[in-house]
Amino acid sequence: MNEFETRAGDIWASIREEASAISASEPMLGPLLRETIVDRKNLFDAVAWRISRKLGRNAISAGDFYSVFMEAFDSDAAIRANIVADILAVKSRDPACASYLNPLLYFKGFQSISTYRVSHWLWLRGRKALAYYLQSLSSEIFGVDIHPAALIGGGILLDHATSFVAGETSVIEDNVSILHEVTLGGTGNETGDRHPKVKSGVLIGAGAKLIGNITVGRGAKIGAGSVVLDDVAPHTTVAGVPARRVGIPQEENPASDMNQRV
């Protein structure tokens, strides 16, 4: 058993323990916890079931989506590793996250990035129509619009997540924290590689707009509400409209510390 599988097992044990405690103290949640946690075989089964129940509607049922999610999870160790890294990131960086159960059950940031991971898996296998449909549902249900072709690493915190947008050629490396209403967008008059590249350790504040094929260097900070049109050097803080250098982060990895100040 490798490290991420061990971590997944530990997280799953913690989730099941908490689910039992909540079921005892809040019986109204018992049916939800039973179908989402108690009746599931492992963490990835639970994630697949929880999200599929949210997405299933109209012509495609929750059961159909569940089959697709489980196919992706069972066949791709990288997706499983990223899911574990994402849950750990949420638990360690978000003070509102009291337990490992919270992202799985309640947090649409985690749920939407997990949905993206399956849509990307479909995209790479030529199943683009279904990938687009997942993107559309995620935008409608979670308020998060990530193109299936975007490249996103593990250990991602989408805090609140509402109105997060990542375009087709966006790249987000491992261990990045992004708050709500952030856009990784194109200029609108370019084709090809036209979206931002965000390196590891970056913290992007709420409402920031990153536009064009620019690079945000490792360990940089983007101030809330900023409009970033040019490259950002590693370990640099930028803010404003348009964004300008305002300082140097005191932390090696701002994404982990979540300190919004310079």
Buried (B, 14 or more C-beta within 10 A) or exposed (E): EEEBBEBBBEBBEBBBBBBEEBBEEEEEBBEBBEBBBBEBEBBBBBBBBBBBBBBBEEEBEBEBBBEBBBBBBEEBEEBBBBBBBBBBBBBEBBEEBEBBBBBBBEBBBBBBBBBBBBBBBBBEEEBBEBBBBBBEBBBEBBBBBBBBBBEBBBBBBBBBBBBBBBBBBBBBBBBBBBBBBBBBBBEEEEEEEBBBBBBBBBBBBBBBBBBBBBBBBBBBBBBBBBBBBEBBBBBBBBBEEEBEEBEEBEBEBBBBBBEBEE
